Amino acid sequence: MISVLFAVLLLTVPQKNNVAQAEVSTPSQAIDSIQIVGGIPITEKLGSIYDGGKRITSGRDPDCARQTTGTILCLFSNEFQGTENIYSVTRRSDGTWTLPIYVSHNSFGHSRNPRVAISETGIHAVWQSDLPGYWTTYLGGLSDSGSWLSAPLPNGKGQNPSLASGNDGSIAVAWDDVLGTGESEILLVHIPSDVLPMIISDVPGVRADVYASLPITQLSNPAHPTGQASEPMSEHPPARYPSVAYYPIADDFRVVWYEEGGFLRYAHGSHRSWTWPETIATDLADSSPQITRRLFGITAGWLTNSGQLLTKTSIGANTTWEAPVLQASDIRAFSLNEEALAWVSTADLTDYVLWPPAKTTRLPLLAR
């Protein structure tokens, strides 16, 4: 089924813990996922919360990032005649949107779950594709000509990729790989900034040897070491749904993931130096947790089996976690980033909490 992407502008200037709420009018408009895009200044309109939405394009699995120019770049997946591709659209400074362009260039197969990040070395994206005959992680870059180039990440077999960029222009890519035993592991590769431009400017695949030589860190499943420079770090396989964020205060990357039995696991590091993972929650539903940097800390969010949305924050460069905070109940989906938390209730109500300090406005992207 083809879904439709909507952009919704918040038209108030919220203070701490203010919540905006909107009802989805019919079951056919049930929201499947939410992505929040921050930093869009607009004129305050008193007496209104937001404008009700604007249709962007048909698709699903949206992920967006704001460029330094103020434009918004959004990636999404869409299926046409049995082939599923990744596309991108851009919101210009005048508020209009470009037409979709190909990112994945599939002639068959399925590409889905895109993630996008912007660093000093360019615009990067990851997604999963079954083009080789199995799910694997693709890494792409936006060229100076405005077209996307991509290639499978060597040793990147798996699903549910996540992506974050560091201050030095490097990126970290994490994904989960299902093993032959049916269990799964969390893998991560930290790609230096001096390697990244090659996938943008060169013919895709030419520098596969460079990427293949990068060490892959295994963050989970000590019973199934991957071999090459791996560090098994988990006690509760299988492991799925990684989420990675860059934390500038410590100049490293933070990763959370789900492990069987409801364990929320957490590790941090960069390149070849990673901490041994710790369990920071034991009530996680079999779903994707999320992690994001905040102004003075790092925040993780997750859903429990009872439908509660919880968040937990660590302040400063240390890893001492505060007590979890109940944000909402009866929740079926949520999105978390450094500027806002959003969720969808089982009654198809969408709520938004803007983290302090409140800035001007936000641009949530809703997939219906």
N, C-alpha and C positions, 0 to 999 in steps of 0.2 A: 504494500500500500504506500502510495506517495504521500508524504506529509508536506506541510508548508511552513517555511521559516517566517517569523514575524519579528520586527524590531519594535520595542516599546520604549518611549522616552519618559523618564521620570521628570516631572515638571515642578517639583518642589525642591527646596534645599533642606534635606532632613537633618535632624540632630541625632545624637547618639540613641540607638535602640528604637528610632522611629520605624514603623512598619507600614508599607503600602500593600493593599490587598485588592485583588480583582477576581471576580467570579467567572469561570468558564461556563458559557451559556448552555452548551449542549454536550452530551457524551462524545459526539464526534469531534469535538474540539479539545478533547482531553490532551493535556500537555505531557509529552513523553520525556523531555529533558530541557534543562535551562542552562544557558551560558550567560555570564555577566561580563560586559565590556565596560571598562571604566574610563573616566576622564573626558567626557563629552560635555563641554560647557554650552548651555543653552539659556535663553531668557526665562527667568522665573515667572511662572503664571500662577498667581495666587488663586486659591479656591479649587485647584485641580491637582490630581496626583500624577496621572500620565495620560497620554493622548489616545490610548486604546490600541495602538499597534499599526505597523505598516508592513505589508507583504513584501518580502524580498525575492524569494524564489522557491521552487519546490525542492525538497530534500530532507535530510535527517542528519543526526550526529554533528551539529554545528560546533565549531571552535573558532575563536576570534582573538585578535591581538591588535592593539593600537600602535600605529607607527609614530615616529617622532614628528612627522608632518601633521599629525592629527587625524589622518584617515584611518579607517577601520578595515582590516583584512579578515575575511571570514572564509573558512573552509568547511565543506560539508560533503556528504555522499548522496548520490541519487542513482536509481536504477532505471535503465532504459532498454527495453527489449531483451531482458535477461542479463545484461551486463551492468555492473555497478562500478561507477567511477567516482573519483574525488574531484571536486570543482572548487574554484575560489571566486568570490565577489569582493568588491571594494566599495566602501562608503566614502564618497568624496567629501571634501570640506564644505561643499554647498548642500550636503545632505542627500544627494542623489546616489544611486547605486549603479555600478557597472554591470554589464551582462556577465554571466558565468563563463569562466574559461577552464579548460582541462588542466588538471594537476597530475592525474595518474595515467592518462592515455591508454587505458585498457581497451583491447579489442574483444576480450572475453573475460570471464571470471568476475570476481567481486573484490572491490576495495572499499574499506569502511574504517570508521573510528579515527578520523584525522585529528592531529594535534599540531598547533602552529606556535612558533616562538620567534622573536626578533632579537638579534644580537648585533654587536658591532660588525660582524662579518656578513650580515645579510639576513634574509627571511628564510627560515627553515621549517620543515614540516615532516612528520612521520605519520604513517598509517599502516594498517594491516591489509595484506592482499593474498589471495589464494592463486595468483597467476602462475606460480611455479608448480602447482598441484598440491600445495599445502600452505597453511597460513604462515606468512613471514612478514617481517618488518621492513618497510620501504622508507628510505630517507630521501627527501627532496629539497630543492632550493629554487628560489625565484631568481632568474637571470636578469641581467641589466636590460635585456630586450623585452622583458615582461612576460616571458614564457617560463614554464616550470620544467626542470630537469630532475630526474630521479633514478634511483637504482636500489635493488635490494641490499639491505645492510648485511654484510658477510657475517655468518654465524648468528643471524637475527631471526631464526625460526621461532614463531610464536604469535601471540595475539595481545590485544589491549595495550598498545604502546602509549607511553607518556613522555613528555619532552619539556625541558627547561633550559634556559640560556644563562650563562654566568657573565659577570662584569668584564671578564677578559676575552669575551667573544666565543668561548667554548660552549658546547652544549652537552647535556647528559640525556641519554635515551634509556628508558627502562621498559621492559615488557615481560610477559609471562609465557613460558614454553611448556606445553603439555608433553610429558614423556611417554614412552611406550607402555609404561606401567599404568598409565591413567593419571598419575600424579603430575604436578606442575611445579615449576620453580620460577623465581624472579631473577632476571638477568639485567645488568646495567653496563653501559659503555659510556665513558667520558671522552668525548672527541675534542682534541685540542683545536684552538682557533686557526693554527697554521695548516690544518688538514681540511677544515670546512670549505674554504672557497673552491677546492678542487671539484666538489660535486656540483657546483654552480657553473663554473666556467669550462670545465672539461666535458667531453662526451661521456654520458652516463656509463659507469662500469670501468672506465679506463684506469681509475685509481683504486680499484677493488683491492689490490694488494696492500695499499696503505691502510685501508679500513680493516682488512683481515688481520693485520699485525697488531691492531689495538687490543689491549687486554680487556676481556669481559669479566666483570665481577659478578659472581653468583651470590646474591643476597639471601638465598633460601635453600632449604633441602640439603643438609649435610650428607644424607645417604646417597645423594646423586651428584657428586662433583662433576663439573663440566670439563675439568682437565686444565686447559690453557689458562694459567694465572687466575684460577678461580678461588674464591673464598666462601665455602659453604657456611651459612649463617643462621639457619632456621631450625626450630624444634618441632614444628607442627605442619608438615606437608599435608595436602598440596597447598601451594601459594598462588594467588591470582590478584589481578587488578592493581598494579602498582600506580602510584601517583608521585611525581617528583617535582620539587620546587627549589629554586636557588635562594639561598639565604645570605644576603650581602654582609650582615653584621659579622658572621663567622667565615664568610667567603668560601662556602661549601654548598653541597646539595643535600636536601633532606628528602627521604623517601618513606612512604607508608604503603602497606599492602595488607590484603586479607589472607589469613591462613585458616585452614579447616579447623572447625571447632569454635569459630567466632573470635579468633585472636586478631587484634589489630597490631601489626608489627611496624617498627620504626628503626631506621638506621640513617646515619649521615656521614659524609665524607666527600672526597674528590679523588680523581685519578685512581691510584692504587691504594689509597689509605682510607679505610672505612671502619666505622665502629661495629662492634658486634651488636646485632639487632636486639631490641628490647620489646617486650609486650607492654603496650600502653592502654589497652582495653581488652576485655574478654567477652563482650556482648555484641560483637559485630555480626550483622546479617550477611548472607552470602551476596555481597554487592560491592560496588567500588567505593572505597574511602577516598578522601581528597585531602591534600595538604597545600597550604599557601603561606607565603611570608606576610607578615603584618608590619606595621610601622616600627614596633620595638620587639617583635617576637615572631613565632611561627605557630600556626593554628592548624589542627587536623579536625576533620569532620567525618561522621559516619552515621549510618542508620543501624538501629538495633532490630532484632527479630520482632519486637513488639511495635515497630514503626516509629520509634522515637528518633529524633535528630539531635545528636550530641556533638559538641565541639570541645576541644581541649587545647590549651595554649601553653607554650613555653616561652618565657620572657628572657631576652638577652642572648648571649652566646652560649649559655649553659643548656643542659638538656633536662632540667627539672620541670616536670609538667605540673600545672595547676589542676585542681579538681575539675572533672567534666561538667559542662553546663548544658542543661536541657534547653534547646532552642524551640522545639515544637514537637507535637505528637500527631499520630495518624498520618505519617508522611510516606510518600512512595518514591520521591526523587528529589535531589537537591544539587546545587552548584555552589562552589566556594572559590573566591579569589581574594586578593589582598584588599579589595575595596568593598566587597559586599558578600552576603550570604543570601541565597534564594532557595525556595523549596516549593514543592507541589504536594498538596494534601491528598488524601484518598477521596476527598469530596471535590477534587479539581479546583481548589483555591490556590492562588499563587501569592506567596508572601515574600517580602524583601527586608532584610536588615542591613543597613549601611554601617560599616565599622567606623568608629571614631578615629581620627577627626573627620567629620563629614565634609566632603568637598562640594562642588557645585551640583552636578547631576551625574547620573549613570545611564548607560544604554544596555538594558537587558536584551538578550536575544532568546526568543522562545521558539521551540519547535513543536508545532501542532500537528 
